[in-house]
Amino acid sequence: MRTLQILSGIAVLLLALHFVHVLHHFYVETPHDNPIFWAGMVTAAVIEGLAFVGGFMLLRRSR
């Protein structure tokens, strides 16, 4: 079970890093004058923060 938690934590952190990469490309390619764009970016940033916390909690709990 410990190995599964470690692998899950690593997978969540890698997925979160990929999500940051996707957000960066979306930010660069999309016009910034739409309020829906900013609402989406804030929502995505909150989800990203929660994903990082979840990944670190999985890794920390596996010790």
N, CA, C, O and CB atoms as a CASP TS submission, in Angstrom:
PFRMAT TS
TARGET T0000
AUTHOR 0000-0000-0000
METHOD Language model
MODEL 1
PARENT N/A
ATOM      1  N   MET     1       0.817  -1.182   0.000  1.00  0.00           N
ATOM      2  CA  MET     1       0.000   0.000   0.000  1.00  0.00           C
ATOM      3  C   MET     1       0.871   1.260   0.000  1.00  0.00           C
ATOM      4  O   MET     1       0.502   2.270  -0.600  1.00  0.00           O
ATOM      5  CB  MET     1      -0.935  -0.010   1.200  1.00  0.00           C
ATOM      6  N   ARG     2       2.007   1.200   0.662  1.00  0.00           N
ATOM      7  CA  ARG     2       2.913   2.349   0.717  1.00  0.00           C
ATOM      8  C   ARG     2       3.425   2.701  -0.671  1.00  0.00           C
ATOM      9  O   ARG     2       3.514   3.876  -1.027  1.00  0.00           O
ATOM     10  CB  ARG     2       4.090   2.061   1.655  1.00  0.00           C
ATOM     11  N   THR     3       3.761   1.683  -1.453  1.00  0.00           N
ATOM     12  CA  THR     3       4.255   1.915  -2.812  1.00  0.00           C
ATOM     13  C   THR     3       3.178   2.576  -3.673  1.00  0.00           C
ATOM     14  O   THR     3       3.472   3.462  -4.475  1.00  0.00           O
ATOM     15  CB  THR     3       4.711   0.590  -3.454  1.00  0.00           C
ATOM     16  N   LEU     4       1.948   2.143  -3.502  1.00  0.00           N
ATOM     17  CA  LEU     4       0.845   2.730  -4.260  1.00  0.00           C
ATOM     18  C   LEU     4       0.651   4.195  -3.901  1.00  0.00           C
ATOM     19  O   LEU     4       0.384   5.012  -4.782  1.00  0.00           O
ATOM     20  CB  LEU     4      -0.446   1.955  -4.008  1.00  0.00           C
ATOM     21  N   GLN     5       0.781   4.542  -2.626  1.00  0.00           N
ATOM     22  CA  GLN     5       0.649   5.941  -2.229  1.00  0.00           C
ATOM     23  C   GLN     5       1.785   6.790  -2.789  1.00  0.00           C
ATOM     24  O   GLN     5       1.559   7.924  -3.211  1.00  0.00           O
ATOM     25  CB  GLN     5       0.614   6.057  -0.708  1.00  0.00           C
ATOM     26  N   ILE     6       2.998   6.254  -2.798  1.00  0.00           N
ATOM     27  CA  ILE     6       4.136   6.999  -3.348  1.00  0.00           C
ATOM     28  C   ILE     6       3.944   7.219  -4.844  1.00  0.00           C
ATOM     29  O   ILE     6       4.150   8.325  -5.342  1.00  0.00           O
ATOM     30  CB  ILE     6       5.465   6.249  -3.080  1.00  0.00           C
ATOM     31  N   LEU     7       3.553   6.173  -5.555  1.00  0.00           N
ATOM     32  CA  LEU     7       3.335   6.310  -7.005  1.00  0.00           C
ATOM     33  C   LEU     7       2.179   7.258  -7.303  1.00  0.00           C
ATOM     34  O   LEU     7       2.240   8.032  -8.259  1.00  0.00           O
ATOM     35  CB  LEU     7       3.060   4.937  -7.638  1.00  0.00           C
ATOM     36  N   SER     8       1.141   7.199  -6.500  1.00  0.00           N
ATOM     37  CA  SER     8       0.005   8.112  -6.700  1.00  0.00           C
ATOM     38  C   SER     8       0.418   9.565  -6.448  1.00  0.00           C
ATOM     39  O   SER     8       0.011  10.462  -7.187  1.00  0.00           O
ATOM     40  CB  SER     8      -1.168   7.727  -5.769  1.00  0.00           C
ATOM     41  N   GLY     9       1.217   9.796  -5.418  1.00  0.00           N
ATOM     42  CA  GLY     9       1.681  11.151  -5.133  1.00  0.00           C
ATOM     43  C   GLY     9       2.546  11.705  -6.252  1.00  0.00           C
ATOM     44  O   GLY     9       2.405  12.864  -6.641  1.00  0.00           O
ATOM     45  N   ILE    10       3.443  10.871  -6.766  1.00  0.00           N
ATOM     46  CA  ILE    10       4.297  11.295  -7.883  1.00  0.00           C
ATOM     47  C   ILE    10       3.456  11.573  -9.118  1.00  0.00           C
ATOM     48  O   ILE    10       3.696  12.550  -9.828  1.00  0.00           O
ATOM     49  CB  ILE    10       5.361  10.223  -8.195  1.00  0.00           C
ATOM     50  N   ALA    11       2.466  10.715  -9.378  1.00  0.00           N
ATOM     51  CA  ALA    11       1.597  10.904 -10.545  1.00  0.00           C
ATOM     52  C   ALA    11       0.805  12.205 -10.435  1.00  0.00           C
ATOM     53  O   ALA    11       0.653  12.926 -11.421  1.00  0.00           O
ATOM     54  CB  ALA    11       0.634   9.714 -10.697  1.00  0.00           C
ATOM     55  N   VAL    12       0.304  12.505  -9.244  1.00  0.00           N
ATOM     56  CA  VAL    12      -0.459  13.748  -9.052  1.00  0.00           C
ATOM     57  C   VAL    12       0.436  14.960  -9.261  1.00  0.00           C
ATOM     58  O   VAL    12       0.015  15.936  -9.883  1.00  0.00           O
ATOM     59  CB  VAL    12      -1.089  13.791  -7.644  1.00  0.00           C
ATOM     60  N   LEU    13       1.662  14.916  -8.752  1.00  0.00           N
ATOM     61  CA  LEU    13       2.573  16.055  -8.927  1.00  0.00           C
ATOM     62  C   LEU    13       2.959  16.235 -10.388  1.00  0.00           C
ATOM     63  O   LEU    13       3.035  17.366 -10.868  1.00  0.00           O
ATOM     64  CB  LEU    13       3.833  15.870  -8.076  1.00  0.00           C
ATOM     65  N   LEU    14       3.205  15.139 -11.105  1.00  0.00           N
ATOM     66  CA  LEU    14       3.527  15.258 -12.530  1.00  0.00           C
ATOM     67  C   LEU    14       2.336  15.786 -13.327  1.00  0.00           C
ATOM     68  O   LEU    14       2.504  16.594 -14.240  1.00  0.00           O
ATOM     69  CB  LEU    14       3.970  13.903 -13.091  1.00  0.00           C
ATOM     70  N   LEU    15       1.142  15.330 -12.980  1.00  0.00           N
ATOM     71  CA  LEU    15      -0.054  15.831 -13.648  1.00  0.00           C
ATOM     72  C   LEU    15      -0.254  17.317 -13.369  1.00  0.00           C
ATOM     73  O   LEU    15      -0.661  18.070 -14.253  1.00  0.00           O
ATOM     74  CB  LEU    15      -1.285  15.039 -13.202  1.00  0.00           C
ATOM     75  N   ALA    16       0.033  17.735 -12.136  1.00  0.00           N
ATOM     76  CA  ALA    16      -0.086  19.156 -11.794  1.00  0.00           C
ATOM     77  C   ALA    16       0.926  19.990 -12.577  1.00  0.00           C
ATOM     78  O   ALA    16       0.601  21.087 -13.030  1.00  0.00           O
ATOM     79  CB  ALA    16       0.115  19.364 -10.281  1.00  0.00           C
ATOM     80  N   LEU    17       2.137  19.485 -12.741  1.00  0.00           N
ATOM     81  CA  LEU    17       3.138  20.212 -13.538  1.00  0.00           C
ATOM     82  C   LEU    17       2.699  20.332 -14.997  1.00  0.00           C
ATOM     83  O   LEU    17       2.892  21.374 -15.623  1.00  0.00           O
ATOM     84  CB  LEU    17       4.505  19.505 -13.458  1.00  0.00           C
ATOM     85  N   HIS    18       2.112  19.268 -15.533  1.00  0.00           N
ATOM     86  CA  HIS    18       1.615  19.329 -16.910  1.00  0.00           C
ATOM     87  C   HIS    18       0.468  20.333 -17.012  1.00  0.00           C
ATOM     88  O   HIS    18       0.356  21.046 -18.010  1.00  0.00           O
ATOM     89  CB  HIS    18       1.150  17.929 -17.387  1.00  0.00           C
ATOM     90  N   PHE    19      -0.372  20.394 -16.002  1.00  0.00           N
ATOM     91  CA  PHE    19      -1.482  21.335 -15.997  1.00  0.00           C
ATOM     92  C   PHE    19      -0.975  22.777 -16.005  1.00  0.00           C
ATOM     93  O   PHE    19      -1.559  23.635 -16.667  1.00  0.00           O
ATOM     94  CB  PHE    19      -2.378  21.093 -14.777  1.00  0.00           C
ATOM     95  N   VAL    20       0.108  23.049 -15.274  1.00  0.00           N
ATOM     96  CA  VAL    20       0.723  24.387 -15.291  1.00  0.00           C
ATOM     97  C   VAL    20       1.221  24.707 -16.700  1.00  0.00           C
ATOM     98  O   VAL    20       1.077  25.835 -17.171  1.00  0.00           O
ATOM     99  CB  VAL    20       1.898  24.474 -14.264  1.00  0.00           C
ATOM    100  N   HIS    21       1.797  23.732 -17.358  1.00  0.00           N
ATOM    101  CA  HIS    21       2.297  23.922 -18.722  1.00  0.00           C
ATOM    102  C   HIS    21       1.138  24.258 -19.673  1.00  0.00           C
ATOM    103  O   HIS    21       1.260  25.149 -20.513  1.00  0.00           O
ATOM    104  CB  HIS    21       3.045  22.648 -19.209  1.00  0.00           C
ATOM    105  N   VAL    22       0.032  23.550 -19.538  1.00  0.00           N
ATOM    106  CA  VAL    22      -1.146  23.816 -20.375  1.00  0.00           C
ATOM    107  C   VAL    22      -1.698  25.209 -20.082  1.00  0.00           C
ATOM    108  O   VAL    22      -2.063  25.934 -21.007  1.00  0.00           O
ATOM    109  CB  VAL    22      -2.240  22.744 -20.139  1.00  0.00           C
ATOM    110  N   LEU    23      -1.764  25.588 -18.814  1.00  0.00           N
ATOM    111  CA  LEU    23      -2.244  26.927 -18.467  1.00  0.00           C
ATOM    112  C   LEU    23      -1.356  28.018 -19.049  1.00  0.00           C
ATOM    113  O   LEU    23      -1.850  29.054 -19.495  1.00  0.00           O
ATOM    114  CB  LEU    23      -2.321  27.081 -16.957  1.00  0.00           C
ATOM    115  N   HIS    24      -0.053  27.789 -19.045  1.00  0.00           N
ATOM    116  CA  HIS    24       0.871  28.757 -19.619  1.00  0.00           C
ATOM    117  C   HIS    24       0.591  28.945 -21.107  1.00  0.00           C
ATOM    118  O   HIS    24       0.519  30.075 -21.589  1.00  0.00           O
ATOM    119  CB  HIS    24       2.323  28.310 -19.400  1.00  0.00           C
ATOM    120  N   HIS    25       0.435  27.851 -21.826  1.00  0.00           N
ATOM    121  CA  HIS    25       0.148  27.971 -23.261  1.00  0.00           C
ATOM    122  C   HIS    25      -1.198  28.632 -23.502  1.00  0.00           C
ATOM    123  O   HIS    25      -1.336  29.433 -24.426  1.00  0.00           O
ATOM    124  CB  HIS    25       0.176  26.597 -23.929  1.00  0.00           C
ATOM    125  N   PHE    26      -2.191  28.307 -22.685  1.00  0.00           N
ATOM    126  CA  PHE    26      -3.497  28.942 -22.822  1.00  0.00           C
ATOM    127  C   PHE    26      -3.394  30.436 -22.547  1.00  0.00           C
ATOM    128  O   PHE    26      -4.025  31.236 -23.237  1.00  0.00           O
ATOM    129  CB  PHE    26      -4.516  28.294 -21.874  1.00  0.00           C
ATOM    130  N   TYR    27      -2.607  30.818 -21.549  1.00  0.00           N
ATOM    131  CA  TYR    27      -2.420  32.227 -21.207  1.00  0.00           C
ATOM    132  C   TYR    27      -1.738  32.987 -22.343  1.00  0.00           C
ATOM    133  O   TYR    27      -2.107  34.124 -22.636  1.00  0.00           O
ATOM    134  CB  TYR    27      -1.599  32.357 -19.922  1.00  0.00           C
ATOM    135  N   VAL    28      -0.753  32.371 -22.978  1.00  0.00           N
ATOM    136  CA  VAL    28       0.000  33.033 -24.046  1.00  0.00           C
ATOM    137  C   VAL    28      -0.850  33.187 -25.310  1.00  0.00           C
ATOM    138  O   VAL    28      -0.747  34.200 -26.002  1.00  0.00           O
ATOM    139  CB  VAL    28       1.278  32.242 -24.364  1.00  0.00           C
ATOM    140  N   GLU    29      -1.674  32.205 -25.613  1.00  0.00           N
ATOM    141  CA  GLU    29      -2.405  32.193 -26.883  1.00  0.00           C
ATOM    142  C   GLU    29      -3.750  32.913 -26.862  1.00  0.00           C
ATOM    143  O   GLU    29      -4.263  33.267 -27.923  1.00  0.00           O
ATOM    144  CB  GLU    29      -2.626  30.791 -27.299  1.00  0.00           C
ATOM    145  N   THR    30      -4.331  33.137 -25.698  1.00  0.00           N
ATOM    146  CA  THR    30      -5.684  33.675 -25.608  1.00  0.00           C
ATOM    147  C   THR    30      -5.656  35.172 -25.305  1.00  0.00           C
ATOM    148  O   THR    30      -4.831  35.624 -24.511  1.00  0.00           O
ATOM    149  CB  THR    30      -6.484  32.931 -24.530  1.00  0.00           C
ATOM    150  N   PRO    31      -6.551  35.949 -25.930  1.00  0.00           N
ATOM    151  CA  PRO    31      -6.635  37.376 -25.587  1.00  0.00           C
ATOM    152  C   PRO    31      -7.048  37.567 -24.124  1.00  0.00           C
ATOM    153  O   PRO    31      -7.814  36.771 -23.581  1.00  0.00           O
ATOM    154  CB  PRO    31      -7.638  38.095 -26.518  1.00  0.00           C
ATOM    155  N   HIS    32      -6.537  38.620 -23.498  1.00  0.00           N
ATOM    156  CA  HIS    32      -6.730  38.827 -22.063  1.00  0.00           C
ATOM    157  C   HIS    32      -7.840  39.817 -21.732  1.00  0.00           C
ATOM    158  O   HIS    32      -7.960  40.219 -20.575  1.00  0.00           O
ATOM    159  CB  HIS    32      -5.451  39.301 -21.451  1.00  0.00           C
ATOM    160  N   ASP    33      -8.647  40.220 -22.691  1.00  0.00           N
ATOM    161  CA  ASP    33      -9.657  41.253 -22.438  1.00  0.00           C
ATOM    162  C   ASP    33     -11.011  40.691 -22.012  1.00  0.00           C
ATOM    163  O   ASP    33     -11.946  41.461 -21.796  1.00  0.00           O
ATOM    164  CB  ASP    33      -9.838  42.093 -23.671  1.00  0.00           C
ATOM    165  N   ASN    34     -11.138  39.392 -21.888  1.00  0.00           N
ATOM    166  CA  ASN    34     -12.405  38.764 -21.550  1.00  0.00           C
ATOM    167  C   ASN    34     -12.432  38.425 -20.051  1.00  0.00           C
ATOM    168  O   ASN    34     -11.521  37.757 -19.563  1.00  0.00           O
ATOM    169  CB  ASN    34     -12.628  37.491 -22.410  1.00  0.00           C
ATOM    170  N   PRO    35     -13.463  38.874 -19.313  1.00  0.00           N
ATOM    171  CA  PRO    35     -13.519  38.549 -17.889  1.00  0.00           C
ATOM    172  C   PRO    35     -13.693  37.049 -17.624  1.00  0.00           C
ATOM    173  O   PRO    35     -13.276  36.553 -16.577  1.00  0.00           O
ATOM    174  CB  PRO    35     -14.652  39.312 -17.238  1.00  0.00           C
ATOM    175  N   ILE    36     -14.300  36.334 -18.555  1.00  0.00           N
ATOM    176  CA  ILE    36     -14.447  34.882 -18.398  1.00  0.00           C
ATOM    177  C   ILE    36     -13.072  34.216 -18.431  1.00  0.00           C
ATOM    178  O   ILE    36     -12.846  33.227 -17.734  1.00  0.00           O
ATOM    179  CB  ILE    36     -15.363  34.295 -19.510  1.00  0.00           C
ATOM    180  N   PHE    37     -12.160  34.750 -19.233  1.00  0.00           N
ATOM    181  CA  PHE    37     -10.792  34.228 -19.276  1.00  0.00           C
ATOM    182  C   PHE    37     -10.150  34.321 -17.893  1.00  0.00           C
ATOM    183  O   PHE    37      -9.544  33.363 -17.415  1.00  0.00           O
ATOM    184  CB  PHE    37      -9.943  35.000 -20.318  1.00  0.00           C
ATOM    185  N   TRP    38     -10.291  35.494 -17.251  1.00  0.00           N
ATOM    186  CA  TRP    38      -9.669  35.686 -15.932  1.00  0.00           C
ATOM    187  C   TRP    38     -10.326  34.825 -14.863  1.00  0.00           C
ATOM    188  O   TRP    38      -9.650  34.317 -13.969  1.00  0.00           O
ATOM    189  CB  TRP    38      -9.742  37.154 -15.522  1.00  0.00           C
ATOM    190  N   ALA    39     -11.642  34.659 -14.952  1.00  0.00           N
ATOM    191  CA  ALA    39     -12.326  33.784 -13.999  1.00  0.00           C
ATOM    192  C   ALA    39     -11.842  32.340 -14.158  1.00  0.00           C
ATOM    193  O   ALA    39     -11.647  31.626 -13.174  1.00  0.00           O
ATOM    194  CB  ALA    39     -13.859  33.863 -14.194  1.00  0.00           C
ATOM    195  N   GLY    40     -11.655  31.929 -15.396  1.00  0.00           N
ATOM    196  CA  GLY    40     -11.138  30.586 -15.654  1.00  0.00           C
ATOM    197  C   GLY    40      -9.710  30.411 -15.175  1.00  0.00           C
ATOM    198  O   GLY    40      -9.356  29.359 -14.642  1.00  0.00           O
ATOM    199  N   MET    41      -8.883  31.439 -15.362  1.00  0.00           N
ATOM    200  CA  MET    41      -7.489  31.342 -14.905  1.00  0.00           C
ATOM    201  C   MET    41      -7.412  31.280 -13.376  1.00  0.00           C
ATOM    202  O   MET    41      -6.611  30.523 -12.827  1.00  0.00           O
ATOM    203  CB  MET    41      -6.668  32.544 -15.425  1.00  0.00           C
ATOM    204  N   VAL    42      -8.233  32.063 -12.694  1.00  0.00           N
ATOM    205  CA  VAL    42      -8.238  32.026 -11.228  1.00  0.00           C
ATOM    206  C   VAL    42      -8.723  30.664 -10.738  1.00  0.00           C
ATOM    207  O   VAL    42      -8.142  30.089  -9.818  1.00  0.00           O
ATOM    208  CB  VAL    42      -9.132  33.155 -10.654  1.00  0.00           C
ATOM    209  N   THR    43      -9.776  30.154 -11.348  1.00  0.00           N
ATOM    210  CA  THR    43     -10.283  28.831 -10.976  1.00  0.00           C
ATOM    211  C   THR    43      -9.228  27.759 -11.217  1.00  0.00           C
ATOM    212  O   THR    43      -9.027  26.881 -10.379  1.00  0.00           O
ATOM    213  CB  THR    43     -11.561  28.502 -11.765  1.00  0.00           C
ATOM    214  N   ALA    44      -8.560  27.830 -12.356  1.00  0.00           N
ATOM    215  CA  ALA    44      -7.516  26.852 -12.666  1.00  0.00           C
ATOM    216  C   ALA    44      -6.349  26.960 -11.688  1.00  0.00           C
ATOM    217  O   ALA    44      -5.771  25.943 -11.303  1.00  0.00           O
ATOM    218  CB  ALA    44      -7.017  27.044 -14.102  1.00  0.00           C
ATOM    219  N   ALA    45      -5.999  28.174 -11.286  1.00  0.00           N
ATOM    220  CA  ALA    45      -4.907  28.345 -10.324  1.00  0.00           C
ATOM    221  C   ALA    45      -5.275  27.756  -8.961  1.00  0.00           C
ATOM    222  O   ALA    45      -4.425  27.162  -8.299  1.00  0.00           O
ATOM    223  CB  ALA    45      -4.553  29.834 -10.177  1.00  0.00           C
ATOM    224  N   VAL    46      -6.516  27.912  -8.541  1.00  0.00           N
ATOM    225  CA  VAL    46      -6.961  27.322  -7.277  1.00  0.00           C
ATOM    226  C   VAL    46      -6.921  25.801  -7.355  1.00  0.00           C
ATOM    227  O   VAL    46      -6.454  25.142  -6.426  1.00  0.00           O
ATOM    228  CB  VAL    46      -8.383  27.801  -6.926  1.00  0.00           C
ATOM    229  N   ILE    47      -7.407  25.247  -8.452  1.00  0.00           N
ATOM    230  CA  ILE    47      -7.375  23.791  -8.638  1.00  0.00           C
ATOM    231  C   ILE    47      -5.936  23.299  -8.666  1.00  0.00           C
ATOM    232  O   ILE    47      -5.622  22.249  -8.105  1.00  0.00           O
ATOM    233  CB  ILE    47      -8.106  23.385  -9.940  1.00  0.00           C
ATOM    234  N   GLU    48      -5.069  24.050  -9.313  1.00  0.00           N
ATOM    235  CA  GLU    48      -3.646  23.685  -9.374  1.00  0.00           C
ATOM    236  C   GLU    48      -3.029  23.654  -7.986  1.00  0.00           C
ATOM    237  O   GLU    48      -2.298  22.722  -7.651  1.00  0.00           O
ATOM    238  CB  GLU    48      -2.874  24.668 -10.265  1.00  0.00           C
ATOM    239  N   GLY    49      -3.316  24.656  -7.184  1.00  0.00           N
ATOM    240  CA  GLY    49      -2.803  24.682  -5.822  1.00  0.00           C
ATOM    241  C   GLY    49      -3.299  23.498  -5.004  1.00  0.00           C
ATOM    242  O   GLY    49      -2.534  22.895  -4.251  1.00  0.00           O
ATOM    243  N   LEU    50      -4.563  23.169  -5.150  1.00  0.00           N
ATOM    244  CA  LEU    50      -5.107  22.013  -4.438  1.00  0.00           C
ATOM    245  C   LEU    50      -4.482  20.707  -4.914  1.00  0.00           C
ATOM    246  O   LEU    50      -4.284  19.788  -4.119  1.00  0.00           O
ATOM    247  CB  LEU    50      -6.617  21.954  -4.612  1.00  0.00           C
ATOM    248  N   ALA    51      -4.170  20.617  -6.205  1.00  0.00           N
ATOM    249  CA  ALA    51      -3.531  19.413  -6.737  1.00  0.00           C
ATOM    250  C   ALA    51      -2.130  19.238  -6.153  1.00  0.00           C
ATOM    251  O   ALA    51      -1.735  18.130  -5.791  1.00  0.00           O
ATOM    252  CB  ALA    51      -3.462  19.475  -8.273  1.00  0.00           C
ATOM    253  N   PHE    52      -1.386  20.333  -6.064  1.00  0.00           N
ATOM    254  CA  PHE    52      -0.051  20.252  -5.461  1.00  0.00           C
ATOM    255  C   PHE    52      -0.134  19.833  -3.991  1.00  0.00           C
ATOM    256  O   PHE    52       0.639  18.987  -3.540  1.00  0.00           O
ATOM    257  CB  PHE    52       0.674  21.607  -5.584  1.00  0.00           C
ATOM    258  N   VAL    53      -1.060  20.417  -3.256  1.00  0.00           N
ATOM    259  CA  VAL    53      -1.219  20.061  -1.847  1.00  0.00           C
ATOM    260  C   VAL    53      -1.599  18.584  -1.724  1.00  0.00           C
ATOM    261  O   VAL    53      -1.073  17.877  -0.865  1.00  0.00           O
ATOM    262  CB  VAL    53      -2.290  20.958  -1.172  1.00  0.00           C
ATOM    263  N   GLY    54      -2.504  18.124  -2.573  1.00  0.00           N
ATOM    264  CA  GLY    54      -2.905  16.717  -2.538  1.00  0.00           C
ATOM    265  C   GLY    54      -1.759  15.780  -2.853  1.00  0.00           C
ATOM    266  O   GLY    54      -1.617  14.740  -2.211  1.00  0.00           O
ATOM    267  N   GLY    55      -0.936  16.132  -3.834  1.00  0.00           N
ATOM    268  CA  GLY    55       0.218  15.304  -4.168  1.00  0.00           C
ATOM    269  C   GLY    55       1.217  15.237  -3.034  1.00  0.00           C
ATOM    270  O   GLY    55       1.740  14.167  -2.723  1.00  0.00           O
ATOM    271  N   PHE    56       1.483  16.373  -2.415  1.00  0.00           N
ATOM    272  CA  PHE    56       2.423  16.382  -1.293  1.00  0.00           C
ATOM    273  C   PHE    56       1.859  15.626  -0.086  1.00  0.00           C
ATOM    274  O   PHE    56       2.606  14.971   0.641  1.00  0.00           O
ATOM    275  CB  PHE    56       2.761  17.825  -0.897  1.00  0.00           C
ATOM    276  N   MET    57       0.552  15.716   0.126  1.00  0.00           N
ATOM    277  CA  MET    57      -0.042  14.969   1.227  1.00  0.00           C
ATOM    278  C   MET    57       0.045  13.470   0.989  1.00  0.00           C
ATOM    279  O   MET    57       0.288  12.705   1.923  1.00  0.00           O
ATOM    280  CB  MET    57      -1.492  15.382   1.423  1.00  0.00           C
ATOM    281  N   LEU    58      -0.153  13.045  -0.256  1.00  0.00           N
ATOM    282  CA  LEU    58      -0.002  11.623  -0.566  1.00  0.00           C
ATOM    283  C   LEU    58       1.421  11.157  -0.302  1.00  0.00           C
ATOM    284  O   LEU    58       1.629  10.085   0.267  1.00  0.00           O
ATOM    285  CB  LEU    58      -0.382  11.347  -2.023  1.00  0.00           C
ATOM    286  N   LEU    59       2.403  11.955  -0.711  1.00  0.00           N
ATOM    287  CA  LEU    59       3.785  11.561  -0.483  1.00  0.00           C
ATOM    288  C   LEU    59       4.142  11.602   0.998  1.00  0.00           C
ATOM    289  O   LEU    59       4.875  10.735   1.475  1.00  0.00           O
ATOM    290  CB  LEU    59       4.723  12.459  -1.270  1.00  0.00           C
ATOM    291  N   ARG    60       3.659  12.557   1.709  1.00  0.00           N
ATOM    292  CA  ARG    60       3.985  12.682   3.129  1.00  0.00           C
ATOM    293  C   ARG    60       3.335  11.572   3.954  1.00  0.00           C
ATOM    294  O   ARG    60       3.929  11.075   4.911  1.00  0.00           O
ATOM    295  CB  ARG    60       3.543  14.048   3.654  1.00  0.00           C
ATOM    296  N   ARG    61       2.128  11.192   3.586  1.00  0.00           N
ATOM    297  CA  ARG    61       1.412  10.150   4.314  1.00  0.00           C
ATOM    298  C   ARG    61       2.043   8.782   4.117  1.00  0.00           C
ATOM    299  O   ARG    61       1.860   7.887   4.942  1.00  0.00           O
ATOM    300  CB  ARG    61      -0.036  10.111   3.879  1.00  0.00           C
ATOM    301  N   SER    62       2.779   8.619   3.040  1.00  0.00           N
ATOM    302  CA  SER    62       3.363   7.302   2.736  1.00  0.00           C
ATOM    303  C   SER    62       4.605   6.996   3.566  1.00  0.00           C
ATOM    304  O   SER    62       5.118   5.878   3.508  1.00  0.00           O
ATOM    305  CB  SER    62       3.715   7.222   1.264  1.00  0.00           C
ATOM    306  N   ARG    63       5.093   7.948   4.325  1.00  0.00           N
ATOM    307  CA  ARG    63       6.299   7.699   5.138  1.00  0.00           C
ATOM    308  C   ARG    63       6.012   6.862   6.346  1.00  0.00           C
ATOM    309  O   ARG    63       6.921   6.569   7.123  1.00  0.00           O
ATOM    310  CB  ARG    63       6.917   8.995   5.576  1.00  0.00           C
TER
END
